[in-house]
Amino acid sequence: MNLRDTLRLSLTTVASYRTRSLLIVLAMALGVAAVVVLTALGDGARRYVVGQFSSLGTNLVIVLPGRAETAGGFPGAALGQTPRDLTLEDARFVGQLPQVRRLAPLNVGVAELTSGGRLREVTVLGSTAELLPIRHMKLSQGSFLAHGAERSAQIVLGSLIAREFFPDGKVLGQRVRLGDSRFLVSGVLAPQGESMGFNTDEIVIIPIEYAQELFNTSTLFRILVEARSRTAIEPAKAAIRHALTLRHDGEEDVTVITQDAVLATFDRILRALTLGVAGIAAISLAVAGILVMNVMLVAVAQRTAEIGLLKALGAPASDIRRLFFAEAVWLSLAGGAIGFALGHFGALMIRLAYPTLPAWPPAWASVAGVATALITGILASLLPAARAARLDPVLALSGK
């Protein structure tokens, strides 16, 4: 038989055993779909984290009170237990370093916001006007700490907070009460959504001094520092650590981390996770390959008369092997194609259910899933094809 005859006969055979072929194709399709969907989830998580860190700002260096190595946990988790607090004076001293373009001291807490009979609990950020450009935040209305009024009782509202408290849109110049203090609304943040675990549309920002009074603390939660350029990030990190060590009587009691270092760590972890789940999903393809082999071995027993007739008509053993090989290729291709479509459909459903998660299947996973299905099916066909090729035509025709 030539190649055309082999392909046509094998396709006819596959179509004639519908139930058997459907089971094999389904097993292959589910394996490929699992690879595509799980890698889409893993890679989507990686892209989400990368996007979240990118939204923090560029050339970012973060200073936290406490040493992760000595505290035994995440730096800044227990502010009162650090050898020395991170203060506004520390932030001003760091701001004088030549490697630093700008910085924003930061305090974070929760307080009750009231105005016009409305009341709700909000997340409060205490900082300076530099927080907005460092964090890539934008104002849709007004300004924050304009004209250098560092101790002015101004407040910036998140877009959702502004709509809830002032549905008529007249926000600027209104008075609100935060905790026990009154503030003048000077600006409204542009809608930005989720960022690093909290919704920026539901926060308020006040001057750092008022935040420290509100939360009764002199310790900063952290200092966000923007280096002058990407090449200045590491020099800025070293200079900040050295400067604060000098200020703290020679004690290295702060942790200085860079955005790139944290991002690289998450990236490595999530890449490994993606490969891990892809490997787990690929096991289902190996199981599907075993199913293919078992079903085709049974098919050899069921088709002994057919194989004997082919050999009696002069078909060499190589033609018999190619016939079973072609059947496995048809089944694997069909399973791979359907699995590819199912996997991308599943990834689409994930993106629709969770719009913030960019669950796009990586190209390598789609290609690898289909290729693995094809290779698995081909390898699984070798033993049944060899057994069929070894059948004696006389015994096969007699059904023995």
Secondary structure, DSSP 8 states (H G I E B T S, - for coil): --HHHHHHHHHHHHHHSHHHHHHHHHHHHHHHHHHHHHHHHHHHHHHHHHHHHHHH-SSEEEEEES-HHHHSSSTTSSGGGSSS---HHHHHHHHTSTTEEEEEEEEEEEEEEEETTEEEEEEEEEE-TTHHHHTT--EEEE-SSGGG-TTS-EEEE-HHHHHHH-TTS--TT-EEEETTEEEEEEEEE----EETTEEGGGEEEEEHHHHHHHTT----SEEEEEESSGGGHHHHHHHHHHHHHHHTTT---EEEEEHHHHHHHHHHHHHHHHHHHHHHHHHHHHHHHHHHHHHHHHHHHHTHHHHHHHHHTT--HHHHHHHHHHHHHHHHHHHHHHHHHHHHHHHHHHHHH-TTS-----HHHHHHHHHHHHHHHHHHHHHHHHHHHT--HHHHHTT-
